[in-house]
Amino acid sequence: MVELRGLTRKFGEFVAVNNLRLQVSQGTIFGFLGPNGAGKSTTVKMLTGILKPSAGDALIDGLSIQTSPLEIKQKIGVLPEDLALFDSLTIWEHLKMCGAIYGLRNSETETRAEQLLNYLDLWTDRHTFVEQSSYGMKKKCALAMALIHNPKVLFLDEPFEGIDPVTSRNIKDLLVVMSNKGITVFLTSHILEVVERLVHSFAVIVRGELACCQTMEETLASGRTLEDLYFQYVERRQVEGFEWIG
Amino acid sequence: MDRVAAILGFQWRAYWRRFHRAGNLTTNNAGVWILFGGIAVFRYLQLLPRVSTQFAHGETARYEALLIGVFFVWMFPVMGESWRSIGSRALLHTPLTPRELFCIRLGSVFVSPVTWVIVACSLALGYPLARAPNPVAGMIALVLFLLFSLAMSLTIAHVLSSAVMRKLLLGTMVVVCILVGALWLTKRAPGFSWWPNRLAADAAVRANAFGSIVALAALTIAAFGASFWTFKSGLQYVASRRSQRFTVLGLIHFPGRLGGLLKKDLRYVIRLLDVYFAFPIVILFVIYLASNPEPSAAVFRVVLIILFLPWISMTSNSFGLDTPLGLDRYSLFPLRGCDILLSKNLAFALILMLLVGAVFPLAFWRFGPGTAVLGLIAVVLMALAYLSWGNWMSVRDPYKMQFYRFSAGGSPADAIMGMLFGSIPGLIMIYSGTLWTTLLLMLVYSALYYFSVTRSGRRFEQQREDIRQALS
């Protein structure tokens, strides 16, 4: 369903993502992990059409991101890292705009938007302008926009960051339901405990290169946790020399 | 004050870093601005000896006119402030008092070299003042006038940041336009002796200069008080706001795939100050049409051409009010570049229809159907011409604009070219409004617009990352 074929992105001399190759099959919840600046968001941006790859290609539902970007955009839903909302529209207007752009009928858009906003506990705030909304509200709005047109593949960049525990749980439940219905979920997250319980398979990316890619079953069968495996590839520093604190 | 100085130091460093990063004079049209600014300064300096001669004869008409110009010029560094790296809102969480924040706001105006050029040019008025009867009093009054201009510019900038105050200001402007229009038509315009420019001139030539200086000082203190109060109110407003506001646009549903984007773009268009120059033109012309016993059809046609001029920055920089995040959202939607440009063009067309809608029923009544219909065709042709030019420029040379500010950063040469290009069909219609000319123009400009929107749409898709960079 999602296949990366040597995907590369350079910013001048700096190589943000280097020759990434991996496959995610249909109906999988896939975790894309790595430290800050590893290239996770750059990869998601390339897959979703925000950034053009410097080299390589990726297939989504059999379509190339290089040759069929519009067709792919019609099939995917995206929760981008920076949410990409318009300050001058309300939450409700964002969903209505989305529905129209994806070709949904007005009544259908309204029905789906109402259901999504109720589920995400955003219904009473639907007429709030995005510029006046909290970060969590904005994130829920962007998530509802990603879901409203019933995408085949869902790209979620840090979906649980800044979200209250109840909504976070609701989102996880929804992702499981979607996955059971054959929708592929490609998510990035720093919350390893959540990823461990939610995903079917995952990859760790470090300094733009793929460090590890395996299923959750394989990890657990080896007697290790996701955190153990993660720190095998990603360095961490010890707390020392902070005598001035406290 | 150490904290204020430290932040201003970083503001200064951030500004110059951005300035150096630009690399060359073509970035942000810096070269063109320097050229046009240089010509304007040269012309201004040429006027000073004439003002000096007038002063020697005890006259102040030119000096007063220059002071009005200086007053408006001061608005630009304050209101066209996309260069400010550290905004007051970003400092709200720090333990700075509102007074310190205001000092940072005030000091930030002087980070830009443009401000220092304006300061130097403003103080150059001291040269003609040397020949005035009261040079010292005149100089004191000039400095007070400059401080007054700065404080008023700050006040207006702060007022425009608050929705309620913006509406009050707009309402006041409409009422003033109607009153001035009515007084002008009835030739009863009063001469105010309390205008600050008049007070500054009086201090230089009148025997009782002290009175003028005291009055000017009082006005300056009041202006600074107002700027501080509006600044402080703006900070409090930002900290407490969270509302589900009622808006007229919120009630309107635009049909079609681009309906939602159109609503967003309409909200953007009405937040750029440049376009509000068209409103007084329409109000004054409506008063003229309604009250003049024999209105001129030639004036009607000229007004139609003038009506478009304030729109040049909006049409030529369609993405200027978009944020990089907004551009990301465009990338996520299954839309082509020409769809996005089309929604922006439709927003312009809708506002234009509103403006024109106020003029044409009266034009129909006063000039008859022939002139009115020809005028309407001229409007459509000019809109197509402006948009054809604008779409091309929007992807070729985008620059950042800010809500409730004047657009700043575009090339004046391109703007003049755009105005000329956009006005051509209107001028042709004035001189040769025959059926065949009209049909030919319709064909040419429709084709031109189609070519512009499709070609620029493709270029937008190809250069999206560059445009994003230009707007960040």
Interface residues (C-beta under 8 A of the other chain):
Chain A: T48 G49 I50 L51 K52 L70 E71 K73 Q74 V78 P80 D82 L83 A84 L85 F86 D87 S88 L89 T90 E93 H94 K96 M97 C98 A100 I101 Y102 G103 N106 D125 H127 T128 F129 Q132 S133
Chain B: R241 R242 S243 Q244 R245 G250 H253 G256 R257 L258 G259 G260 L261 K263 K264 R267 Y268 R271 T323 L325 G326 D328 R329 S331 L332 F333 P334 L335 R336 E465
